[in-house]
Amino acid sequence: KQAVPNINPSMLKAEQRRALDLIGTLDRRFSERTAAKDAVISSIKNAETAFLMQQAVPELTDISKETEATREMYGIDSKDDNKAQYARQCLMARRLVERGVRFVELSCASYGIGAGGGGNPWDQHGDLKRGHGAMAGQVDGPIAALLKDLKERGMLEETLVVFTGEFGRAPFSQGGHGRDHDPFGFSAWMAGGGMKGGQAHGATDEFGYKAAVDIATVYDLWATVLHQLGIDHEKLTFRWSGRDLRLTDVHGHVWKNLV
C-alpha cells in the first residue's frame, strides 16, 4: 500500500526496520575500530532521524482533513493542473512549517511557453504576454492564500517567505514577442519573518533596465535573510582552499530599513 501518493515502497516496513538494525550493528562495530568514531555515530543518528521522519510523512501529506474553505482558498481543486499543483505545494509548505520544518522550497510548473519549448516556466524568450500571464495566474492565488493562512494561524511573524529568481526580463523585445534575461534590475519580495510590510527598496532607471536608486545586490538579500534567521553574515564562514569564506563574500549589507 502506498503510504505516500505516487511512491511505491521497495520493502515492507518490518523488513526495512530489520535492515536498518543490521546496518546499525555493523556501523557500531566499525565505529569502535576507527578514528572517525564521532562521524560514524553522527551518521547512525542521522539515519535513525530520517527513519522517524519517514514515518511522519503519510500524515503530513494527507490533506483530506483540510476544510473545503481551505482547499478553495488555495485553489487545490483548480481545473488548471499547474495551479492545483502549486496550490498543493503552498498548502504542504504550511503543513511542513507547522511541524517544525525550517526550510521549504517551492517550484513552478511549465506551460510549455517560452525558451527551449517552454521547459523553463518563467523563461519567456518568446510569447511573453501569454507565458507570464499563465505563470502569474498559477502562483498569485496560492501565494496569497499561503500568506493569509500563515497570518491567521499566528505563524507569519516567525516564517520568512521569499519570492525571487536569479534575474528578470529585459524591458525591450527580443524577436518573437519575448524578452531576454536582465540581471541588472529585477524584483524580489519578502513577507513575514519580522520584515516591515508595505515597503519598497530601490528602483531602476527610466527604462526599467538597470538598478539606479538604492542599488541592492544578491549579497544584500542573503545578508538580510541570514539576519532575520538570527545569523551574523559577517561571522558565518566556511573553509575553502585555505580561506574562511562568507556566503555574502566580501559584500552584503542588511537592509535595516526593511527589518
VENFENUR-V260295 format. One line per field, one symbol per residue. ss: DSSP state (@ for helix, = for strand, . for the rest). psi: psi as a letter, one per 20 degrees, with the letter a starting at -180 (. if undefined). burial: + if it has 16 or more other C-alpha atoms within 10 Angstrom, else -. A space follows every 10 residues. Layout:
ss->???
psi->???
burial->???
This chain:
ss->...=..=... ..@@@@@@@@ @@@@@@@@@@ @.....@@@@ @@@@@@@@@@ @@@@@@@@@@ @......@@@ @@@@...... @@@@@@@@@@ @@@@@@@@.. .......... ....@@@@.. .......@@@ @@@@@@@@@@ @@@@@@@@@@ @@...@@@.= ===....==. ...=...=.. ==......== ==........ ..==...... ===....@@@ @@@@@@@@.. ......==== ..====.... .....@@@.
psi->pohppjoppi rqghghgggh ggggggghgh hiiqilghgg ghgghgghgh ghhhhigghg iojhiqqhhg ggghkhkqio hgghghghgg ghgghghhjj phpppqqqqq jkpbqkjjho gjmniqlggg ghggghhghg ghgggggggg ghjkihhjop pporairbqq jqqndmkaqr qnjiorqqqq qakjqpqkqq prqraiikgq phplpqrhhg ggggghgijk poiiiorqpp ljqoqqhjcj apppnhii.
burial->---------- ---------+ ---+--+--- +--------+ +--+------ ---------- +--------- +-+++++--- -+++++++++ ++++-++--- -------+++ +-+++--+-+ ++++++++-- ++-++--++- +++-++++++ ----++-+++ +------+++ +--+---+++ ++-+++---+ +++++----- --++---+++ +----++-++ ++++++++-- --++------ ----++++-- -++++----
